[in-house]
Amino acid sequence: MAANATLLGLLPAGSFEKLHALKSLGVCVRCILRYAAVTDHELYSLDSAELSATWDTFSAAQGQPVPDAPAAIAGVCTCCLDVFEGALGASNRADLVAKAKDCGYATTTFMIAIQIPSATLIRQHSLSHHVKFPSTPIDLKEVLKWCLTPILATALNNATYVATSDVSIHLHFQHELSEQEAMQVPTIRDTIMQNKRRKLEIDAFGAVTRALQSMHDFPSTMPCPPTVAKTPCSLTVKMERAPTYVAGRYLKYQRGLSQTPWVLDGERLGESSVEEAIGDIVLPHFHAKSYKFHTAGREDVDVRMLGNGRPFILELIGTMRQPRLRRAHGGCRRQGGRAPVARALRKDTGRSERNECRPRRDSRLSTHGQGGFAIDADRPGIDRGRNGSRSCKLAPTRSGKRTAVSYGSLRSSRRTAWRLSTRSRTWPSRKKRLCGCSTAARC
């Protein structure tokens, strides 16, 4: 009785006859509430059987019992094609919660991305035209987010829904009638027929939305009311995290070390590389599945990397957690001060030396973009290398001074000009500066 009173107070005055007509066409109760512009989240979150029983009791109290609809036998909603039942049904809800718990992501925020078939838009438009309902129904995806947000928040240890979160839960609904019913829209059909040579996506949600909004008259090619669907939608759930980016500069003091793993004719050449030396240190702090190594240019195997170092970005894919900045920075500094890579025999001296690849000593950790970290070491200054040579001090260019162009930025289109403040050195030519080294001699 309390649910009936609540439902009676939420429905618009004089709209029960039209809502009753929707129910007789096989529309589910949640879609009827969408047409009635009901915004009570708790009412949408009720179990499907309880919600249907509440509506039947309410209809009987109004003196209009609901007849057996054709779609009620198959159990498929004529409007949403059982999108609500596919996500909020008892068994489907349990599977969704289990996938959210098993993802392993340590996060305090999450977001929900929903993709529904375009046939739901076409059927909703057809039902609105048939019943002559004055208002536009509430968006199906919006109502679905109302119902799923508290369920997924509990499964993710009381996480908060944030639209810009790096952890996303993708719900992809598909139906076999989407492409067939999209071809019934005149604008979509004409576009496909004019571009036969181009492979276009017929079931495009945005294209169908724009086509329906541009229609002034209801076309005869679209059935009104829509036909009864025999099969419900299929749901695919995927959880992913946006990549985390670790940026910095590296120095390479020993020759004979490749920048990336060197494989020739299926055979590995060299025991290690700069990419593996840096990735193996950073990867455990984020518990990532894999990584990609991006650099501003590259040096040959027999070339060192001195001076300010070469800029790089380490793209971490599938990070399970985001460590604190100070903790991650300290761990990388302790392990990566001088990372042993491999042992190589120098032919000229006959001594066995350990190759080393390390970041600059004046590195500091700071946030870099959404959910990312950066090891920033851009401070210019006087430094001494292992051989005791003095580095060049760099400062921004001013007019009337000697300049040289550096191509060591992460984007080749960005060119930064610098002037030499020490007179004891002369700048090499521009082509010799591609390595980004701040010393006068080539690497």
Protein Blocks (a to p, Z undefined) as FASTA:
>chain_A
ZZmmmmmmmpcghilmmmmmmmmnopafklmmmmnopabfklmmpcfklmmmmmmmmmmm
nopacdddfklmnopafklnommmmmmgmklmmmmmmmmmmnopacfbdcddddddfklm
mmmmmmmmmnopabdcddfklmmmmmmmmmmmmmnoopacdfkbcbdcddddddfklmmm
mmmpmklmmmmmmmmmbccdfklfklmmmmmmmpmbdcfkbccdddddfbdcdddddddd
dddddddddddfbghiafbdcdeehiaehjbdfklmmmmmmmmmnopabdcdddedjddf
kbccehjopadddddehiabdcdfklmmmmmmmmmmpacfbdcddfklopacdddddddf
kbccddedjhiacdddfbgcddddfkopacdddddddehiacdddfkbfbfklccddddf
bfkbccddfklmmnopabfbdZZ
